[in-house]
């Protein structure tokens, strides 16, 4: 059943708020989603600040949650 999963969507957005527990509020196409950093970004101490442009992978089941994969 490997092919039954939907692929995550990659979108670009702007960080508008930093929340507790390493969560971020990201504005994507006029709507706001909640996103967290990938483990790779945390291990390499990538700092994400309000106003940064980021690339977010949206969860296929819930389009209001995502993972920040790159800082642009």
mmJSON file of the N, C-alpha and C atoms, coordinates in Angstrom:
{"data_MODEL":{"atom_site":{
"group_PDB":["ATOM","ATOM","ATOM","ATOM","ATOM","ATOM","ATOM","ATOM","ATOM","ATOM","ATOM","ATOM","ATOM","ATOM","ATOM","ATOM","ATOM","ATOM","ATOM","ATOM","ATOM","ATOM","ATOM","ATOM","ATOM","ATOM","ATOM","ATOM","ATOM","ATOM","ATOM","ATOM","ATOM","ATOM","ATOM","ATOM","ATOM","ATOM","ATOM","ATOM","ATOM","ATOM","ATOM","ATOM","ATOM","ATOM","ATOM","ATOM","ATOM","ATOM","ATOM","ATOM","ATOM","ATOM","ATOM","ATOM","ATOM","ATOM","ATOM","ATOM","ATOM","ATOM","ATOM","ATOM","ATOM","ATOM","ATOM","ATOM","ATOM","ATOM","ATOM","ATOM","ATOM","ATOM","ATOM","ATOM","ATOM","ATOM","ATOM","ATOM","ATOM","ATOM","ATOM","ATOM","ATOM","ATOM","ATOM","ATOM","ATOM","ATOM","ATOM","ATOM","ATOM","ATOM","ATOM","ATOM","ATOM","ATOM","ATOM","ATOM","ATOM","ATOM","ATOM","ATOM","ATOM","ATOM","ATOM","ATOM","ATOM","ATOM","ATOM","ATOM","ATOM","ATOM","ATOM","ATOM","ATOM","ATOM","ATOM","ATOM","ATOM","ATOM","ATOM","ATOM","ATOM","ATOM","ATOM","ATOM","ATOM","ATOM","ATOM","ATOM","ATOM","ATOM","ATOM","ATOM","ATOM","ATOM","ATOM","ATOM","ATOM","ATOM","ATOM","ATOM","ATOM","ATOM","ATOM","ATOM","ATOM","ATOM","ATOM","ATOM","ATOM","ATOM","ATOM","ATOM","ATOM","ATOM","ATOM","ATOM","ATOM","ATOM","ATOM","ATOM","ATOM","ATOM","ATOM","ATOM","ATOM","ATOM","ATOM","ATOM","ATOM","ATOM","ATOM","ATOM","ATOM","ATOM","ATOM","ATOM","ATOM","ATOM","ATOM","ATOM","ATOM","ATOM","ATOM","ATOM","ATOM","ATOM","ATOM","ATOM","ATOM","ATOM","ATOM","ATOM","ATOM","ATOM","ATOM","ATOM","ATOM","ATOM","ATOM","ATOM","ATOM","ATOM","ATOM","ATOM","ATOM","ATOM","ATOM","ATOM","ATOM","ATOM","ATOM","ATOM"],
"id":[1,2,3,4,5,6,7,8,9,10,11,12,13,14,15,16,17,18,19,20,21,22,23,24,25,26,27,28,29,30,31,32,33,34,35,36,37,38,39,40,41,42,43,44,45,46,47,48,49,50,51,52,53,54,55,56,57,58,59,60,61,62,63,64,65,66,67,68,69,70,71,72,73,74,75,76,77,78,79,80,81,82,83,84,85,86,87,88,89,90,91,92,93,94,95,96,97,98,99,100,101,102,103,104,105,106,107,108,109,110,111,112,113,114,115,116,117,118,119,120,121,122,123,124,125,126,127,128,129,130,131,132,133,134,135,136,137,138,139,140,141,142,143,144,145,146,147,148,149,150,151,152,153,154,155,156,157,158,159,160,161,162,163,164,165,166,167,168,169,170,171,172,173,174,175,176,177,178,179,180,181,182,183,184,185,186,187,188,189,190,191,192,193,194,195,196,197,198,199,200,201,202,203,204,205,206,207,208,209,210,211,212,213,214,215,216],
"type_symbol":["N","C","C","N","C","C","N","C","C","N","C","C","N","C","C","N","C","C","N","C","C","N","C","C","N","C","C","N","C","C","N","C","C","N","C","C","N","C","C","N","C","C","N","C","C","N","C","C","N","C","C","N","C","C","N","C","C","N","C","C","N","C","C","N","C","C","N","C","C","N","C","C","N","C","C","N","C","C","N","C","C","N","C","C","N","C","C","N","C","C","N","C","C","N","C","C","N","C","C","N","C","C","N","C","C","N","C","C","N","C","C","N","C","C","N","C","C","N","C","C","N","C","C","N","C","C","N","C","C","N","C","C","N","C","C","N","C","C","N","C","C","N","C","C","N","C","C","N","C","C","N","C","C","N","C","C","N","C","C","N","C","C","N","C","C","N","C","C","N","C","C","N","C","C","N","C","C","N","C","C","N","C","C","N","C","C","N","C","C","N","C","C","N","C","C","N","C","C","N","C","C","N","C","C","N","C","C","N","C","C","N","C","C","N","C","C"],
"label_atom_id":["N","CA","C","N","CA","C","N","CA","C","N","CA","C","N","CA","C","N","CA","C","N","CA","C","N","CA","C","N","CA","C","N","CA","C","N","CA","C","N","CA","C","N","CA","C","N","CA","C","N","CA","C","N","CA","C","N","CA","C","N","CA","C","N","CA","C","N","CA","C","N","CA","C","N","CA","C","N","CA","C","N","CA","C","N","CA","C","N","CA","C","N","CA","C","N","CA","C","N","CA","C","N","CA","C","N","CA","C","N","CA","C","N","CA","C","N","CA","C","N","CA","C","N","CA","C","N","CA","C","N","CA","C","N","CA","C","N","CA","C","N","CA","C","N","CA","C","N","CA","C","N","CA","C","N","CA","C","N","CA","C","N","CA","C","N","CA","C","N","CA","C","N","CA","C","N","CA","C","N","CA","C","N","CA","C","N","CA","C","N","CA","C","N","CA","C","N","CA","C","N","CA","C","N","CA","C","N","CA","C","N","CA","C","N","CA","C","N","CA","C","N","CA","C","N","CA","C","N","CA","C","N","CA","C","N","CA","C","N","CA","C","N","CA","C","N","CA","C","N","CA","C"],
"label_alt_id":[null,null,null,null,null,null,null,null,null,null,null,null,null,null,null,null,null,null,null,null,null,null,null,null,null,null,null,null,null,null,null,null,null,null,null,null,null,null,null,null,null,null,null,null,null,null,null,null,null,null,null,null,null,null,null,null,null,null,null,null,null,null,null,null,null,null,null,null,null,null,null,null,null,null,null,null,null,null,null,null,null,null,null,null,null,null,null,null,null,null,null,null,null,null,null,null,null,null,null,null,null,null,null,null,null,null,null,null,null,null,null,null,null,null,null,null,null,null,null,null,null,null,null,null,null,null,null,null,null,null,null,null,null,null,null,null,null,null,null,null,null,null,null,null,null,null,null,null,null,null,null,null,null,null,null,null,null,null,null,null,null,null,null,null,null,null,null,null,null,null,null,null,null,null,null,null,null,null,null,null,null,null,null,null,null,null,null,null,null,null,null,null,null,null,null,null,null,null,null,null,null,null,null,null,null,null,null,null,null,null,null,null,null,null,null,null],
"label_comp_id":["UNK","UNK","UNK","UNK","UNK","UNK","UNK","UNK","UNK","UNK","UNK","UNK","UNK","UNK","UNK","UNK","UNK","UNK","UNK","UNK","UNK","UNK","UNK","UNK","UNK","UNK","UNK","UNK","UNK","UNK","UNK","UNK","UNK","UNK","UNK","UNK","UNK","UNK","UNK","UNK","UNK","UNK","UNK","UNK","UNK","UNK","UNK","UNK","UNK","UNK","UNK","UNK","UNK","UNK","UNK","UNK","UNK","UNK","UNK","UNK","UNK","UNK","UNK","UNK","UNK","UNK","UNK","UNK","UNK","UNK","UNK","UNK","UNK","UNK","UNK","UNK","UNK","UNK","UNK","UNK","UNK","UNK","UNK","UNK","UNK","UNK","UNK","UNK","UNK","UNK","UNK","UNK","UNK","UNK","UNK","UNK","UNK","UNK","UNK","UNK","UNK","UNK","UNK","UNK","UNK","UNK","UNK","UNK","UNK","UNK","UNK","UNK","UNK","UNK","UNK","UNK","UNK","UNK","UNK","UNK","UNK","UNK","UNK","UNK","UNK","UNK","UNK","UNK","UNK","UNK","UNK","UNK","UNK","UNK","UNK","UNK","UNK","UNK","UNK","UNK","UNK","UNK","UNK","UNK","UNK","UNK","UNK","UNK","UNK","UNK","UNK","UNK","UNK","UNK","UNK","UNK","UNK","UNK","UNK","UNK","UNK","UNK","UNK","UNK","UNK","UNK","UNK","UNK","UNK","UNK","UNK","UNK","UNK","UNK","UNK","UNK","UNK","UNK","UNK","UNK","UNK","UNK","UNK","UNK","UNK","UNK","UNK","UNK","UNK","UNK","UNK","UNK","UNK","UNK","UNK","UNK","UNK","UNK","UNK","UNK","UNK","UNK","UNK","UNK","UNK","UNK","UNK","UNK","UNK","UNK","UNK","UNK","UNK","UNK","UNK","UNK"],
"label_asym_id":["A","A","A","A","A","A","A","A","A","A","A","A","A","A","A","A","A","A","A","A","A","A","A","A","A","A","A","A","A","A","A","A","A","A","A","A","A","A","A","A","A","A","A","A","A","A","A","A","A","A","A","A","A","A","A","A","A","A","A","A","A","A","A","A","A","A","A","A","A","A","A","A","A","A","A","A","A","A","A","A","A","A","A","A","A","A","A","A","A","A","A","A","A","A","A","A","A","A","A","A","A","A","A","A","A","A","A","A","A","A","A","A","A","A","A","A","A","A","A","A","A","A","A","A","A","A","A","A","A","A","A","A","A","A","A","A","A","A","A","A","A","A","A","A","A","A","A","A","A","A","A","A","A","A","A","A","A","A","A","A","A","A","A","A","A","A","A","A","A","A","A","A","A","A","A","A","A","A","A","A","A","A","A","A","A","A","A","A","A","A","A","A","A","A","A","A","A","A","A","A","A","A","A","A","A","A","A","A","A","A","A","A","A","A","A","A"],
"label_entity_id":["1","1","1","1","1","1","1","1","1","1","1","1","1","1","1","1","1","1","1","1","1","1","1","1","1","1","1","1","1","1","1","1","1","1","1","1","1","1","1","1","1","1","1","1","1","1","1","1","1","1","1","1","1","1","1","1","1","1","1","1","1","1","1","1","1","1","1","1","1","1","1","1","1","1","1","1","1","1","1","1","1","1","1","1","1","1","1","1","1","1","1","1","1","1","1","1","1","1","1","1","1","1","1","1","1","1","1","1","1","1","1","1","1","1","1","1","1","1","1","1","1","1","1","1","1","1","1","1","1","1","1","1","1","1","1","1","1","1","1","1","1","1","1","1","1","1","1","1","1","1","1","1","1","1","1","1","1","1","1","1","1","1","1","1","1","1","1","1","1","1","1","1","1","1","1","1","1","1","1","1","1","1","1","1","1","1","1","1","1","1","1","1","1","1","1","1","1","1","1","1","1","1","1","1","1","1","1","1","1","1","1","1","1","1","1","1"],
"label_seq_id":[1,1,1,2,2,2,3,3,3,4,4,4,5,5,5,6,6,6,7,7,7,8,8,8,9,9,9,10,10,10,11,11,11,12,12,12,13,13,13,14,14,14,15,15,15,16,16,16,17,17,17,18,18,18,19,19,19,20,20,20,21,21,21,22,22,22,23,23,23,24,24,24,25,25,25,26,26,26,27,27,27,28,28,28,29,29,29,30,30,30,31,31,31,32,32,32,33,33,33,34,34,34,35,35,35,36,36,36,37,37,37,38,38,38,39,39,39,40,40,40,41,41,41,42,42,42,43,43,43,44,44,44,45,45,45,46,46,46,47,47,47,48,48,48,49,49,49,50,50,50,51,51,51,52,52,52,53,53,53,54,54,54,55,55,55,56,56,56,57,57,57,58,58,58,59,59,59,60,60,60,61,61,61,62,62,62,63,63,63,64,64,64,65,65,65,66,66,66,67,67,67,68,68,68,69,69,69,70,70,70,71,71,71,72,72,72],
"pdbx_PDB_ins_code":[null,null,null,null,null,null,null,null,null,null,null,null,null,null,null,null,null,null,null,null,null,null,null,null,null,null,null,null,null,null,null,null,null,null,null,null,null,null,null,null,null,null,null,null,null,null,null,null,null,null,null,null,null,null,null,null,null,null,null,null,null,null,null,null,null,null,null,null,null,null,null,null,null,null,null,null,null,null,null,null,null,null,null,null,null,null,null,null,null,null,null,null,null,null,null,null,null,null,null,null,null,null,null,null,null,null,null,null,null,null,null,null,null,null,null,null,null,null,null,null,null,null,null,null,null,null,null,null,null,null,null,null,null,null,null,null,null,null,null,null,null,null,null,null,null,null,null,null,null,null,null,null,null,null,null,null,null,null,null,null,null,null,null,null,null,null,null,null,null,null,null,null,null,null,null,null,null,null,null,null,null,null,null,null,null,null,null,null,null,null,null,null,null,null,null,null,null,null,null,null,null,null,null,null,null,null,null,null,null,null,null,null,null,null,null,null],
"Cartn_x":[0.805,0.0,0.851,2.023,2.9,2.383,1.715,1.265,-0.026,-0.66,-1.945,-1.82,-0.623,-0.441,-0.373,-1.001,-0.916,0.405,1.012,2.295,2.068,2.971,2.836,3.086,2.394,2.541,3.58,4.435,5.425,4.932,4.877,4.439,5.407,5.357,6.202,5.333,5.89,5.14,6.054,5.45,6.179,5.808,6.807,6.564,5.978,4.816,4.17,4.211,4.442,4.501,5.295,5.963,6.685,5.894,5.525,4.687,5.523,4.988,5.72,5.924,6.855,7.161,7.676,8.453,9.1,8.088,6.928,5.927,5.938,5.524,5.494,4.164,3.673,2.487,2.999,2.608,3.116,1.951,2.093,1.086,1.382,0.459,0.606,-0.618,-0.425,-1.516,-2.715,-2.47,-3.553,-4.167,-3.771,-4.284,-3.11,-3.378,-2.31,-2.343,-1.167,-1.035,-0.049,-0.077,0.864,1.918,3.191,4.269,5.359,6.1,7.244,8.477,9.659,10.903,11.169,11.827,12.262,13.393,13.625,14.702,16.061,16.245,17.518,17.799,16.769,16.938,17.229,16.607,16.864,18.272,18.706,20.058,21.138,20.906,21.901,21.686,20.833,20.594,20.191,19.287,18.751,17.77,18.003,17.146,16.085,14.847,13.735,13.129,13.054,12.522,11.26,10.508,9.307,9.724,9.044,9.361,10.173,10.704,11.498,10.599,11.092,10.408,10.867,9.908,10.216,9.469,9.989,9.324,8.696,7.398,6.644,6.069,6.202,5.561,4.268,3.136,1.843,1.493,0.893,0.45,-0.71,-0.705,-1.767,-3.157,-3.257,-4.561,-5.092,-4.202,-4.611,-3.834,-4.474,-3.793,-3.553,-3.877,-3.599,-2.321,-1.657,-0.43,0.648,1.895,2.978,4.331,5.36,6.729,7.608,8.365,9.272,10.508,10.762,11.874,13.035,12.802,13.893,13.591,14.652,14.565,15.027,14.202,14.519,15.139],
"Cartn_y":[-1.194,0.0,1.262,1.202,2.362,3.47,3.131,4.132,4.836,4.429,5.007,6.347,6.705,7.965,9.142,10.249,11.469,12.168,12.733,13.419,14.772,15.18,16.5,17.605,18.732,19.873,20.829,21.348,22.347,23.72,24.65,26.015,26.98,28.243,29.267,30.224,30.706,31.624,32.515,33.347,34.29,34.019,33.938,33.717,34.994,34.876,36.047,36.031,34.861,34.793,33.573,33.716,32.606,32.168,30.89,30.359,29.501,29.161,28.269,26.886,26.124,24.744,24.676,25.66,25.672,25.609,26.212,26.306,27.713,27.82,29.099,29.253,30.489,30.809,31.36,30.729,31.084,31.502,32.638,33.133,32.551,31.727,31.084,31.426,32.187,32.532,33.155,34.033,34.724,33.994,32.767,32.061,31.68,31.505,31.218,29.752,29.139,27.753,27.68,26.583,26.335,25.366,25.706,24.868,24.709,23.602,23.37,23.127,23.227,23.023,21.539,21.196,19.821,19.518,18.257,17.858,18.289,18.281,18.696,20.169,21.008,22.441,22.687,21.899,22.056,21.604,20.502,19.985,20.95,21.641,22.567,24.004,24.181,25.476,26.566,26.232,27.217,28.097,29.393,30.32,30.878,30.794,31.332,32.459,33.63,34.812,35.302,36.136,36.726,37.568,37.378,38.094,37.278,36.136,35.29,34.591,34.449,33.685,32.236,31.309,29.907,29.023,27.82,26.801,25.808,25.531,24.694,23.505,22.315,21.116,20.926,21.003,20.862,19.386,19.061,17.693,17.367,16.194,15.875,15.789,15.351,15.196,16.471,17.375,18.592,19.763,20.594,21.693,22.902,22.79,23.881,23.633,22.508,22.173,21.822,22.149,21.86,21.809,21.638,21.511,22.473,23.311,24.245,23.464,23.391,22.596,23.447,24.729,25.578,27.038,27.778,29.22,29.848,30.687,31.242,32.612],
"Cartn_z":[0.0,0.0,0.0,-0.548,-0.546,-1.458,-2.537,-3.489,-3.091,-1.984,-1.623,-0.9,-0.449,0.262,-0.702,-0.302,-1.101,-0.799,-1.81,-1.633,-0.964,-0.063,0.554,-0.463,-0.283,-1.188,-0.645,-1.506,-1.117,-1.542,-0.583,-0.855,-0.178,-0.598,0.007,0.797,1.909,2.751,3.564,4.403,5.249,6.699,7.566,8.994,9.589,10.241,10.824,12.348,12.965,14.428,14.851,15.995,16.596,17.817,17.869,18.928,19.875,21.049,21.954,21.338,21.903,21.485,20.057,19.635,18.315,17.168,17.356,16.297,15.721,14.474,13.78,13.071,12.986,12.2,10.876,9.76,8.437,7.552,6.872,5.943,4.567,4.074,2.764,1.935,0.873,-0.051,0.663,1.626,2.295,3.472,3.729,4.902,5.803,7.07,8.024,8.425,8.462,8.881,10.034,10.761,11.844,11.323,11.53,11.014,12.059,11.961,12.825,11.959,12.563,11.824,11.631,10.545,10.355,11.331,11.573,12.476,11.967,10.649,10.055,10.342,10.244,10.507,11.988,12.86,14.296,14.658,14.079,14.361,13.901,12.797,12.256,12.737,13.742,14.388,13.398,12.466,11.528,12.302,12.296,13.015,12.074,12.482,11.703,12.506,11.91,12.576,11.873,12.55,11.957,10.756,9.636,8.406,7.423,7.842,6.947,5.929,4.715,3.679,3.808,3.855,4.076,3.083,2.9,2.093,3.059,2.882,3.798,3.052,3.639,3.108,3.893,3.213,3.87,4.029,5.159,5.403,4.462,3.843,2.874,3.506,4.749,5.381,5.998,6.417,7.112,6.533,5.736,5.056,5.952,7.244,8.172,8.967,8.742,9.455,8.433,8.791,7.861,8.549,7.736,8.21,7.404,8.099,7.427,7.015,5.701,5.195,4.717,4.43,3.945,4.248,4.457,4.629,3.323,2.719,1.399,1.501],
"occupancy":[1.0,1.0,1.0,1.0,1.0,1.0,1.0,1.0,1.0,1.0,1.0,1.0,1.0,1.0,1.0,1.0,1.0,1.0,1.0,1.0,1.0,1.0,1.0,1.0,1.0,1.0,1.0,1.0,1.0,1.0,1.0,1.0,1.0,1.0,1.0,1.0,1.0,1.0,1.0,1.0,1.0,1.0,1.0,1.0,1.0,1.0,1.0,1.0,1.0,1.0,1.0,1.0,1.0,1.0,1.0,1.0,1.0,1.0,1.0,1.0,1.0,1.0,1.0,1.0,1.0,1.0,1.0,1.0,1.0,1.0,1.0,1.0,1.0,1.0,1.0,1.0,1.0,1.0,1.0,1.0,1.0,1.0,1.0,1.0,1.0,1.0,1.0,1.0,1.0,1.0,1.0,1.0,1.0,1.0,1.0,1.0,1.0,1.0,1.0,1.0,1.0,1.0,1.0,1.0,1.0,1.0,1.0,1.0,1.0,1.0,1.0,1.0,1.0,1.0,1.0,1.0,1.0,1.0,1.0,1.0,1.0,1.0,1.0,1.0,1.0,1.0,1.0,1.0,1.0,1.0,1.0,1.0,1.0,1.0,1.0,1.0,1.0,1.0,1.0,1.0,1.0,1.0,1.0,1.0,1.0,1.0,1.0,1.0,1.0,1.0,1.0,1.0,1.0,1.0,1.0,1.0,1.0,1.0,1.0,1.0,1.0,1.0,1.0,1.0,1.0,1.0,1.0,1.0,1.0,1.0,1.0,1.0,1.0,1.0,1.0,1.0,1.0,1.0,1.0,1.0,1.0,1.0,1.0,1.0,1.0,1.0,1.0,1.0,1.0,1.0,1.0,1.0,1.0,1.0,1.0,1.0,1.0,1.0,1.0,1.0,1.0,1.0,1.0,1.0,1.0,1.0,1.0,1.0,1.0,1.0,1.0,1.0,1.0,1.0,1.0,1.0],
"B_iso_or_equiv":[0.0,0.0,0.0,0.0,0.0,0.0,0.0,0.0,0.0,0.0,0.0,0.0,0.0,0.0,0.0,0.0,0.0,0.0,0.0,0.0,0.0,0.0,0.0,0.0,0.0,0.0,0.0,0.0,0.0,0.0,0.0,0.0,0.0,0.0,0.0,0.0,0.0,0.0,0.0,0.0,0.0,0.0,0.0,0.0,0.0,0.0,0.0,0.0,0.0,0.0,0.0,0.0,0.0,0.0,0.0,0.0,0.0,0.0,0.0,0.0,0.0,0.0,0.0,0.0,0.0,0.0,0.0,0.0,0.0,0.0,0.0,0.0,0.0,0.0,0.0,0.0,0.0,0.0,0.0,0.0,0.0,0.0,0.0,0.0,0.0,0.0,0.0,0.0,0.0,0.0,0.0,0.0,0.0,0.0,0.0,0.0,0.0,0.0,0.0,0.0,0.0,0.0,0.0,0.0,0.0,0.0,0.0,0.0,0.0,0.0,0.0,0.0,0.0,0.0,0.0,0.0,0.0,0.0,0.0,0.0,0.0,0.0,0.0,0.0,0.0,0.0,0.0,0.0,0.0,0.0,0.0,0.0,0.0,0.0,0.0,0.0,0.0,0.0,0.0,0.0,0.0,0.0,0.0,0.0,0.0,0.0,0.0,0.0,0.0,0.0,0.0,0.0,0.0,0.0,0.0,0.0,0.0,0.0,0.0,0.0,0.0,0.0,0.0,0.0,0.0,0.0,0.0,0.0,0.0,0.0,0.0,0.0,0.0,0.0,0.0,0.0,0.0,0.0,0.0,0.0,0.0,0.0,0.0,0.0,0.0,0.0,0.0,0.0,0.0,0.0,0.0,0.0,0.0,0.0,0.0,0.0,0.0,0.0,0.0,0.0,0.0,0.0,0.0,0.0,0.0,0.0,0.0,0.0,0.0,0.0,0.0,0.0,0.0,0.0,0.0,0.0],
"pdbx_formal_charge":[null,null,null,null,null,null,null,null,null,null,null,null,null,null,null,null,null,null,null,null,null,null,null,null,null,null,null,null,null,null,null,null,null,null,null,null,null,null,null,null,null,null,null,null,null,null,null,null,null,null,null,null,null,null,null,null,null,null,null,null,null,null,null,null,null,null,null,null,null,null,null,null,null,null,null,null,null,null,null,null,null,null,null,null,null,null,null,null,null,null,null,null,null,null,null,null,null,null,null,null,null,null,null,null,null,null,null,null,null,null,null,null,null,null,null,null,null,null,null,null,null,null,null,null,null,null,null,null,null,null,null,null,null,null,null,null,null,null,null,null,null,null,null,null,null,null,null,null,null,null,null,null,null,null,null,null,null,null,null,null,null,null,null,null,null,null,null,null,null,null,null,null,null,null,null,null,null,null,null,null,null,null,null,null,null,null,null,null,null,null,null,null,null,null,null,null,null,null,null,null,null,null,null,null,null,null,null,null,null,null,null,null,null,null,null,null],
"auth_seq_id":[1,1,1,2,2,2,3,3,3,4,4,4,5,5,5,6,6,6,7,7,7,8,8,8,9,9,9,10,10,10,11,11,11,12,12,12,13,13,13,14,14,14,15,15,15,16,16,16,17,17,17,18,18,18,19,19,19,20,20,20,21,21,21,22,22,22,23,23,23,24,24,24,25,25,25,26,26,26,27,27,27,28,28,28,29,29,29,30,30,30,31,31,31,32,32,32,33,33,33,34,34,34,35,35,35,36,36,36,37,37,37,38,38,38,39,39,39,40,40,40,41,41,41,42,42,42,43,43,43,44,44,44,45,45,45,46,46,46,47,47,47,48,48,48,49,49,49,50,50,50,51,51,51,52,52,52,53,53,53,54,54,54,55,55,55,56,56,56,57,57,57,58,58,58,59,59,59,60,60,60,61,61,61,62,62,62,63,63,63,64,64,64,65,65,65,66,66,66,67,67,67,68,68,68,69,69,69,70,70,70,71,71,71,72,72,72],
"auth_comp_id":["UNK","UNK","UNK","UNK","UNK","UNK","UNK","UNK","UNK","UNK","UNK","UNK","UNK","UNK","UNK","UNK","UNK","UNK","UNK","UNK","UNK","UNK","UNK","UNK","UNK","UNK","UNK","UNK","UNK","UNK","UNK","UNK","UNK","UNK","UNK","UNK","UNK","UNK","UNK","UNK","UNK","UNK","UNK","UNK","UNK","UNK","UNK","UNK","UNK","UNK","UNK","UNK","UNK","UNK","UNK","UNK","UNK","UNK","UNK","UNK","UNK","UNK","UNK","UNK","UNK","UNK","UNK","UNK","UNK","UNK","UNK","UNK","UNK","UNK","UNK","UNK","UNK","UNK","UNK","UNK","UNK","UNK","UNK","UNK","UNK","UNK","UNK","UNK","UNK","UNK","UNK","UNK","UNK","UNK","UNK","UNK","UNK","UNK","UNK","UNK","UNK","UNK","UNK","UNK","UNK","UNK","UNK","UNK","UNK","UNK","UNK","UNK","UNK","UNK","UNK","UNK","UNK","UNK","UNK","UNK","UNK","UNK","UNK","UNK","UNK","UNK","UNK","UNK","UNK","UNK","UNK","UNK","UNK","UNK","UNK","UNK","UNK","UNK","UNK","UNK","UNK","UNK","UNK","UNK","UNK","UNK","UNK","UNK","UNK","UNK","UNK","UNK","UNK","UNK","UNK","UNK","UNK","UNK","UNK","UNK","UNK","UNK","UNK","UNK","UNK","UNK","UNK","UNK","UNK","UNK","UNK","UNK","UNK","UNK","UNK","UNK","UNK","UNK","UNK","UNK","UNK","UNK","UNK","UNK","UNK","UNK","UNK","UNK","UNK","UNK","UNK","UNK","UNK","UNK","UNK","UNK","UNK","UNK","UNK","UNK","UNK","UNK","UNK","UNK","UNK","UNK","UNK","UNK","UNK","UNK","UNK","UNK","UNK","UNK","UNK","UNK"],
"auth_asym_id":["A","A","A","A","A","A","A","A","A","A","A","A","A","A","A","A","A","A","A","A","A","A","A","A","A","A","A","A","A","A","A","A","A","A","A","A","A","A","A","A","A","A","A","A","A","A","A","A","A","A","A","A","A","A","A","A","A","A","A","A","A","A","A","A","A","A","A","A","A","A","A","A","A","A","A","A","A","A","A","A","A","A","A","A","A","A","A","A","A","A","A","A","A","A","A","A","A","A","A","A","A","A","A","A","A","A","A","A","A","A","A","A","A","A","A","A","A","A","A","A","A","A","A","A","A","A","A","A","A","A","A","A","A","A","A","A","A","A","A","A","A","A","A","A","A","A","A","A","A","A","A","A","A","A","A","A","A","A","A","A","A","A","A","A","A","A","A","A","A","A","A","A","A","A","A","A","A","A","A","A","A","A","A","A","A","A","A","A","A","A","A","A","A","A","A","A","A","A","A","A","A","A","A","A","A","A","A","A","A","A","A","A","A","A","A","A"],
"auth_atom_id":["N","CA","C","N","CA","C","N","CA","C","N","CA","C","N","CA","C","N","CA","C","N","CA","C","N","CA","C","N","CA","C","N","CA","C","N","CA","C","N","CA","C","N","CA","C","N","CA","C","N","CA","C","N","CA","C","N","CA","C","N","CA","C","N","CA","C","N","CA","C","N","CA","C","N","CA","C","N","CA","C","N","CA","C","N","CA","C","N","CA","C","N","CA","C","N","CA","C","N","CA","C","N","CA","C","N","CA","C","N","CA","C","N","CA","C","N","CA","C","N","CA","C","N","CA","C","N","CA","C","N","CA","C","N","CA","C","N","CA","C","N","CA","C","N","CA","C","N","CA","C","N","CA","C","N","CA","C","N","CA","C","N","CA","C","N","CA","C","N","CA","C","N","CA","C","N","CA","C","N","CA","C","N","CA","C","N","CA","C","N","CA","C","N","CA","C","N","CA","C","N","CA","C","N","CA","C","N","CA","C","N","CA","C","N","CA","C","N","CA","C","N","CA","C","N","CA","C","N","CA","C","N","CA","C","N","CA","C","N","CA","C","N","CA","C","N","CA","C","N","CA","C"],
"pdbx_PDB_model_num":[1,1,1,1,1,1,1,1,1,1,1,1,1,1,1,1,1,1,1,1,1,1,1,1,1,1,1,1,1,1,1,1,1,1,1,1,1,1,1,1,1,1,1,1,1,1,1,1,1,1,1,1,1,1,1,1,1,1,1,1,1,1,1,1,1,1,1,1,1,1,1,1,1,1,1,1,1,1,1,1,1,1,1,1,1,1,1,1,1,1,1,1,1,1,1,1,1,1,1,1,1,1,1,1,1,1,1,1,1,1,1,1,1,1,1,1,1,1,1,1,1,1,1,1,1,1,1,1,1,1,1,1,1,1,1,1,1,1,1,1,1,1,1,1,1,1,1,1,1,1,1,1,1,1,1,1,1,1,1,1,1,1,1,1,1,1,1,1,1,1,1,1,1,1,1,1,1,1,1,1,1,1,1,1,1,1,1,1,1,1,1,1,1,1,1,1,1,1,1,1,1,1,1,1,1,1,1,1,1,1,1,1,1,1,1,1]
}}}
